[in-house]
Amino acid sequence: MKFDTDAIRSLIVGDKQADCVVPPSGFTAQLTLFAAGAMAFLAVFALALSLASGRLAAQWGDELARTSTIRIVAPADERAAQTDAALRVLKTTTGVQSARALTDAEQQALLSPWFGSGIDLGSLPVPRLIEVVEHTTGFDAEGLRLRLAAEVRAAFLDDHTRWRAPLVKAANRLRLLAWIAILLIGLAVGAMVTLAANAALAANAQVVAVLRLVGATDRYIAEAFIRRFTIRAFIGAAVGMVLGMLAVLLLPSASDDAGFLTGLGFQGAGWLTPLLIPIMAGGVALLATRVASRKALEALR
C-alpha cells in the first residue's frame, strides 16, 4: 500500500485530538503489547535457529565435501603393505591435496565413544583408515575406485556422499522450518492486532458516530487507530526482541564437541538481524490495522 506525505507525517507526529479516539490503556492496548512482545521473543529464537541451520549446512557441506576416507581391510601382516600401496596411488591421483594413514592413537580416539578408552586394536578386526583431503576442484571418485580395485584390492573408498547429502538436507529443511515459523509469527501478530483494532473500534462506536457528525472523515479516524496500534506493536516487539536477545546471549557458546546444540546463538553481524523484528512487527500492525479499520468503519455506517 502507498502512503502520501501527509499520511507518513500523521503516522510519525500524530494528532492529539485524533489520538483521543483510541483508548490509551485497557484490554486492546495490553493485548497488542503482549502479543507483539511474545511473538518478537519467539521470532528471535526462530531467526537464531534459521541462521544456525544455515551455518551448519555450509559447515557440514564444506567439511564432508573436501574429505574422504579409504579403508584398508586386510590381514594384520598385509595391512602395512596395502596401506603404503594405497598412499602411492593417492599421490598420483589428480585432485588429491594430501593423504595420510591415521595412527593407532587416532583410531582409538575414534572408537573410544563406543568401546571405551584403552582398547586394543590388535584384538579387533579394525581396518586401517586413510584420510584423504581434496583440492577445491575435487577428484574423480569412480576413477579412483577403479584404480584401487586394480592395484590395492584391500582398499575401499568412502567419499562421504551418503553421509553428506542427508545431513545438509536436514540442516536446510530445519532452516526452512525456521523461516516458516517466522512467517507464522508475523501472521499471528497481524491476526491479534486485527482483533484488538476491531474490539477498539466496536467499543468506541458512539465516539466514531459523533466524530462523523462533526465532519471527521473515515480516513482521519482510521489514521488515529493505525498510528496508535502501530506504535504499540513496535514497542511491544522491541521489548520482546531485547528479552529474546538476552536469552540467546545466555545460551551456551558454540563448542566443537557439542556441535549444533551449542551453536544456536548469533555470530558477527548476525546480532543486527533481530533489529528488523520490531520494524516488521510495526509494518504488519500498520497493514492489519488499516484493513481492519476500513472494514470496521464501513460496518459502523
C-alpha atoms as one frame of an Amber mdcrd trajectory, in Angstrom:
protein
   0.000   0.000   0.000   1.225   3.515  -0.836   1.386   6.348   1.665   1.416
  10.028   0.782   3.415  12.657   2.663   0.523  13.635   4.911  -0.119  10.024
   5.923   3.531   9.481   6.802   3.684  12.701   8.812   0.461  11.789  10.579
   1.861   8.373  11.466   5.074   9.819  12.924   3.862  13.049  14.507   0.264
  12.127  15.224  -2.726  14.227  16.128  -3.592  14.741  19.793  -7.277  15.163
  19.071  -7.391  12.070  16.866  -5.403  10.059  19.403  -8.154  10.662  21.955
 -10.380   8.381  19.870  -8.221   5.340  20.700  -8.185   4.246  24.359  -4.591
   4.665  25.691  -4.964   1.687  28.014  -7.230  -1.253  28.616  -7.699  -4.664
  27.085  -6.805  -3.766  23.488  -3.626  -1.954  24.479  -2.468  -4.791  26.719
  -3.339  -7.398  24.081  -1.384  -5.589  21.382   1.692  -5.055  23.552   1.696
  -8.617  24.888   1.093 -10.266  21.502   3.787  -8.234  19.785   6.265  -8.798
  22.619   5.658 -12.542  22.867   5.829 -13.056  19.113   9.016 -10.982  18.828
  10.584 -13.071  21.589   9.775 -16.252  19.668  10.888 -14.684  16.390  14.363
 -14.071  17.838  14.754 -17.790  18.525  13.338 -18.744  15.126  15.775 -16.339
  13.475  18.669 -17.722  15.528  17.658 -21.255  14.521  17.493 -20.279  10.856
  20.943 -18.652  10.869  22.471 -21.511  12.854  20.974 -24.067  10.442  22.432
 -22.179   7.503  25.878 -22.132   9.122  25.579 -25.810   9.946  24.590 -26.776
   6.402  27.520 -24.807   4.983  29.949 -26.244   7.531  28.861 -29.852   7.019
  28.841 -29.420   3.265  32.343 -27.915   3.150  33.912 -30.333   5.623  32.424
 -33.518   4.198  32.808 -32.438   0.592  36.577 -31.990   0.912  37.399 -35.121
   2.900  37.191 -38.792   2.060  38.240 -41.988   3.752  39.898 -45.141   2.451
  39.565 -48.333   4.484  42.295 -50.950   4.226  40.578 -54.240   5.040  43.417
 -56.764   5.055  45.053 -59.277   7.428  47.350 -57.731  10.019  50.512 -58.976
   8.288  49.461 -57.400   4.946  47.887 -54.200   6.244  51.040 -52.061   6.215
  51.967 -53.040   2.641  48.420 -52.437   1.409  48.355 -49.066   3.158  51.618
 -47.991   1.516  50.319 -49.106  -1.878  47.124 -47.072  -1.425  49.132 -44.000
  -0.427  51.255 -44.336  -3.587  48.102 -44.430  -5.694  46.760 -41.323  -3.952
  49.981 -39.390  -4.579  49.466 -39.771  -8.323  45.722 -39.052  -8.251  44.677
 -35.695  -9.678  42.619 -33.622  -7.252  44.037 -35.137  -4.054  45.691 -32.476
  -1.914  47.007 -34.763   0.825  46.585 -38.271   2.191  47.804 -39.888   5.378
  47.141 -43.034   7.365  45.630 -42.489  10.797  47.763 -43.602  13.718  46.651
 -46.203  16.259  46.069 -43.434  18.789  43.795 -41.546  16.380  41.792 -44.656
  15.545  41.464 -45.458  19.234  40.099 -41.948  19.793  37.522 -42.520  17.063
  36.387 -45.809  18.620  36.529 -44.755  22.271  32.930 -43.386  22.384  31.668
 -46.899  21.583  34.324 -49.222  23.047  35.820 -47.049  25.764  39.366 -45.840
  26.158  42.372 -48.147  26.190  41.041 -50.654  23.646  43.494 -52.975  21.947
  43.200 -52.519  18.193  45.099 -55.738  17.643  42.295 -57.729  19.241  39.656
 -56.243  16.923  39.262 -56.551  13.139  39.659 -52.808  12.705  40.715 -51.653
   9.218  43.439 -49.097   8.742  41.966 -45.728   7.789  43.495 -43.256   5.348
  42.301 -39.649   5.448  42.113 -38.027   2.019  41.849 -34.251   1.639  40.750
 -32.975  -1.763  41.636 -29.879  -3.702  38.794 -27.422  -4.266  38.347 -28.951
  -7.728  37.870 -32.437  -6.223  38.837 -35.766  -7.747  37.182 -38.452  -9.821
  35.800 -40.815  -7.171  34.768 -43.540  -9.611  38.132 -43.435 -11.364  39.928
 -43.730  -8.011  37.760 -46.678  -7.034  38.696 -48.459 -10.249  42.415 -47.822
  -9.668  42.221 -49.079  -6.098  40.308 -52.174  -7.192  43.039 -52.954  -9.721
  46.124 -52.095  -7.626  45.058 -52.331  -3.963  42.286 -54.886  -3.636  42.004
 -54.383   0.121  41.258 -50.650  -0.223  37.719 -49.247  -0.246  36.920 -45.576
  -0.880  34.189 -43.756   1.051  33.712 -40.202  -0.295  31.077 -39.425   2.365
  28.358 -38.843  -0.231  25.812 -40.967   1.625  26.570 -39.067   4.853  26.858
 -35.586   3.400  23.606 -35.370   1.452  21.209 -36.306   4.310  22.985 -34.024
   6.795  22.973 -30.998   4.517  19.375 -31.717   3.501  18.303 -31.949   7.143
  20.001 -28.650   8.008  18.379 -26.910   5.029  14.971 -28.317   5.984  15.479
 -27.039   9.526  16.301 -23.596   8.173  13.166 -23.670   6.002  11.040 -24.629
   9.008  12.518 -21.712  10.952  11.536 -19.262   8.201   8.058 -20.784   8.083
   7.852 -20.257  11.852   8.828 -16.599  11.385   6.121 -16.215   8.734   3.513
 -17.790  11.022   4.617 -15.494  13.853   4.085 -12.491  11.595   0.633 -13.732
  10.620  -0.217 -14.285  14.288   0.791 -10.709  15.098  -1.403  -9.469  12.266
  -4.358 -11.540  13.489  -4.015 -10.372  17.100  -3.700  -6.713  16.081  -6.723
  -7.061  13.815  -8.796  -8.458  16.688  -7.611  -5.688  19.009  -8.356  -2.970
  16.436 -11.827  -4.366  15.777 -12.526  -4.500  19.521 -11.335  -0.923  19.996
 -13.475   0.350  17.127 -16.535  -1.532  18.363 -16.028  -0.176  21.900 -15.801
   3.366  20.538 -18.725   3.153  18.110 -20.501   6.102  19.739 -17.360   8.245
  19.621 -16.917   7.381  15.940 -20.530   8.384  15.259 -20.038  11.752  16.986
 -16.825  12.403  15.048 -18.669  11.755  11.817 -21.395  14.203  12.828 -18.860
  16.977  13.349 -17.297  16.314   9.944 -14.452  13.878  10.623 -13.692  11.594
   7.691 -13.202   7.861   7.974  -9.598   8.342   6.886  -8.989  10.755   9.766
 -10.471   8.277  12.258  -8.669   5.282  10.768  -5.290   7.008  10.874  -5.663
   7.525  14.613  -6.145   3.784  15.123  -3.394   2.915  12.661  -0.858   5.137
  14.420  -1.723   4.006  17.945  -1.687   0.268  17.156   1.451   0.533  15.027
   3.332   2.224  17.860   2.033  -0.303  20.381   3.146  -3.222  18.220   6.546
  -1.621  17.646   7.140  -1.004  21.357   5.946  -4.478  22.364   8.100  -6.104
  19.685  11.130  -4.047  20.731  10.784  -5.205  24.335  10.291  -8.828  23.240
  13.289  -8.583  20.903  15.556  -7.314  23.698  14.425 -10.089  26.048  14.897
 -12.668  23.304  18.416 -11.459  22.518  19.303 -11.580  26.214  18.002 -15.158
  26.366  20.041 -16.116  23.292  23.094 -14.455  24.811  22.755 -16.701  27.867
  22.790 -19.872  25.744  25.999 -21.971  25.865  28.631 -20.785  23.422  29.467
 -22.821  20.348  31.514 -25.952  21.028  33.106 -28.416  18.641  32.193 -31.283
  20.963  28.511 -30.434  21.331  28.211 -29.054  17.795  24.794 -27.769  16.811
  23.302 -27.901  20.313  25.613 -25.103  21.486  25.715 -23.103  18.254  22.225
 -21.572  18.300  23.395 -18.036  19.047  24.067 -15.220  16.618  27.513 -14.589
  15.230  29.128 -11.385  13.996  26.763  -9.191  12.009  24.003 -11.712  12.718
  23.390  -9.872  16.008  21.987  -6.971  13.959  19.289  -9.021  12.218  16.891
  -9.113  15.225  16.703  -5.315  14.969  14.457  -5.852  11.955  11.836  -7.636
  14.066  10.241  -4.510  15.657  10.198  -2.806  12.246   8.496  -5.829  10.690
   6.033  -6.047  13.593   5.169  -2.374  13.171   4.686  -2.870   9.438   2.435
  -5.872   9.984   0.410  -3.937  12.578   0.101  -0.961  10.223  -1.258  -3.070
   7.379  -3.520  -5.140   9.636  -4.977  -2.065  11.371  -5.513  -0.260   8.067
  -7.536  -3.157   6.668  -9.402  -3.783   9.931 -10.283  -0.109  10.484 -11.656
   0.331   6.990 -13.873  -2.717   7.283 -14.997  -1.828  10.807 -15.822   1.769
   9.880 -17.845   0.600   6.920 -19.763  -1.749   9.201 -20.499   1.118  11.626
 -22.183   3.242   8.987
